[in-house]
Amino acid sequence: KKEEVVTAPEIKKEKKIDSKPVSIEGMIFFQGGKIDIGTTNGKPDEGPVFEMKIEPFHLDKNLVTVAEFRKFIQNTGFRTDADKFGDSGVFDFTSGNWALTKGANWEYPFGPDQPKSEDNHPVTHVSWNDAEAYATWIGKRLPTEFEWEYAAKNGKNTTDKYAWGNKVVEKGRYKANVWQGPSVTQPEVLDGYMYTSPVGIFGEHTSGLTDMGGNVWQWCSNTYESYPGKVPAAPKDESIKSTRGGSFMYDQAGDASFTVTFRSKNTTDTSLFNTGFRCAL
C-alpha cells in the first residue's frame, strides 16, 4: 500500500533549476517527478514503499575522484576528519577485521607506508563532513538518498534490481566493481579490481551515470530515518546520515547491497576505505 505523496526535504537554499534541461559539464540532468521509493522485496528498512515527488536536479556523472579532491585540499588547506583523528577505517581481508589504520587518509588509503591513491579512482576516507565541505566549495551539494534512488532507477519506476539491469554479470562481463568470493577472508578478483576501480570503467547506465552500484558507498545529504508508515520507526539521530550504492567490499547483504533501493548509514565523522561520494545541483 502506498503512502501519501511526500516532498523531498529541502537541504539548503540553492539556485533553482529550470525544468528545461540545462547542460552542465560532468553532470546528468533529471527532469524529476513522482516515483516510488523503496521496495517490498528488500530489507526491512527499504519499506514500506511510498510515492515521492522529486524536483528537477543534476547529478555528477561520476564519483568524485582523488584528483578532484586533491584540488580542493590544495586550494583550501582543508583537513579531513581522518587527518584530524590521525587514522581511518581499513578492512584487513587476511584477519577479517576492521582496524583504525594510523595515517590512512584520502591520499594514502592503506597508510603512509603504502602506495598513494590513484588520481582516476574515487576518493575514499572522506567523512560526510568532508564531502559536504567539498560540495560547498565547488558550488554544489550532496544528493538526498531519494534523488539518488531516482537517478539509480534512471528516472522512472522500474523493477530492475540494479542501475544497469538485473544481473551483476552479463555475457561473462561484470557490470560493476563488486565483491566476489565465498567469504570476507576469501576474496576473488574476478572483475579485475581488489579494491576501488577507475571511475566509469564499467560503463554508463541508461541515464548516463556511472558507478551507481559498487566501487564505493556514496554519502547522501539526509539524516537516516525510517520511511513514512514504518512501524516501529527507528530513532532519528542527526549525526547519522544515509549512504547508498554498496562497494567493492564484502557485505552481509551480498548482491542486495548494490541494488537501487538498498540503504545503509554511518556517522558524519566516519571515514572508511570504501566510502566516497558524488555531488548534486
C-alpha positions, -999 to 999 in steps of 0.1 A, spaced: 0 0 0 14 34 -10 16 62 15 7 98 7 30 118 -15 60 131 4 80 160 -8 118 157 -6 132 177 23 149 210 15 186 207 23 197 243 18 190 273 -2 203 269 -37 198 283 -72 165 270 -86 169 249 -117 145 255 -146 126 224 -156 142 226 -191 174 205 -194 204 227 -188 238 214 -199 263 213 -170 297 197 -178 302 165 -160 266 163 -147 234 145 -158 201 163 -157 170 146 -143 136 160 -150 121 149 -117 85 138 -110 67 113 -89 84 80 -82 80 50 -58 107 49 -32 116 16 -16 107 -20 -23 86 -48 -9 113 -73 -17 142 -59 3 155 -54 38 131 -41 65 143 -5 62 137 -5 24 100 -3 30 72 5 32 70 17 -4 58 53 -7 55 78 -35 76 110 -35 78 140 -58 114 147 -68 122 182 -81 144 186 -112 181 182 -104 216 175 -118 238 147 -105 275 142 -111 281 116 -139 310 101 -120 321 97 -84 344 125 -71 379 114 -79 412 116 -60 425 142 -84 394 164 -80 396 161 -42 433 170 -43 424 203 -60 400 211 -31 427 203 -5 453 224 -23 431 254 -28 416 254 7 440 237 31 411 217 44 419 190 69 397 159 67 383 141 97 407 113 91 436 137 92 422 153 124 418 119 141 451 106 127 436 74 115 408 59 93 389 26 88 406 -1 67 395 -37 65 421 -65 65 409 -93 43 435 -116 59 423 -113 95 387 -105 86 387 -74 109 383 -37 106 410 -15 121 417 22 125 449 25 105 472 53 115 479 78 87 453 63 64 435 91 45 423 102 11 458 102 -3 472 71 14 442 47 17 462 20 34 485 42 54 516 64 47 539 34 42 517 21 13 511 34 -23 492 66 -29 457 65 -42 453 67 -79 441 100 -94 413 85 -115 398 64 -87 370 76 -64 383 95 -34 378 75 -2 384 80 36 361 110 34 335 116 61 301 131 55 316 164 69 344 162 43 320 155 14 298 184 25 328 208 26 339 197 -9 304 201 -23 300 236 -8 335 246 -21 326 236 -57 292 252 -56 271 220 -53 256 198 -26 252 162 -17 221 144 -32 193 132 -9 190 95 -9 157 99 -27 173 118 -55 200 91 -56 174 63 -58 155 83 -86 187 86 -105 197 49 -99 163 39 -113 171 60 -144 144 85 -136 114 61 -137 96 34 -118 112 1 -126 115 -34 -114 152 -36 -123 174 -45 -93 204 -25 -103 211 7 -121 223 -13 -151 197 -41 -151 190 -73 -132 223 -92 -133 257 -84 -118 274 -104 -146 261 -103 -182 276 -123 -210 306 -131 -188 313 -94 -180 309 -77 -146 287 -46 -147 302 -30 -117 331 -33 -92 316 -56 -66 326 -82 -42 335 -117 -53 345 -146 -31 329 -172 -8 337 -152 24 351 -120 37 386 -136 41 385 -153 7 383 -125 -19 383 -134 -56 393 -107 -81 371 -118 -110 361 -82 -120 397 -71 -122 398 -50 -91 406 -60 -55 397 -25 -41 385 6 -59 384 9 -97 388 39 -120 355 58 -121 333 49 -150 354 20 -162 324 -4 -161 304 18 -185 274 41 -184 239 33 -172 208 42 -193 208 76 -176 244 83 -185 256 79 -149 284 55 -139 291 36 -107 256 38 -92 263 4 -76 296 -10 -63 330 7 -62 324 28 -31 295 37 -9 281 71 -16 272 97 11 238 113 8 228 146 24 199 135 46 197 121 81 189 84 81 154 77 93 126 52 88 103 56 58 68 71 63 45 44 78 73 22 91 63 6 125 82 7 147 102 36 134 139 37 141 151 65 164 163 95 144 198 108 151 210 139 132 246 126 134 238 95 113 235 100 75 223 78 47 247 60 23 238 43 -9 252 20 -36 274 -6 -20 311 -10 -27 339 -34 -37 338 -46 -1 321 -77 12 287 -70 27 265 -94 46 236 -84 23 255 -98 -6 244 -86 -41 215 -68 -25 238 -40 -13 243 -29 -49 206 -25 -56 188 7 -63 168 6 -31 193 -8 -5 201 16 23 230 19 47 242 46 71 271 60 91 280 88 114 290 122 100 327 119 111 333 83 100 357 77 71 364 44 55 384 29 27 352 20 8 332 52 11 331 82 -13 305 105 -28 292 124 -58 276 158 -59 242 172 -70 229 206 -80 
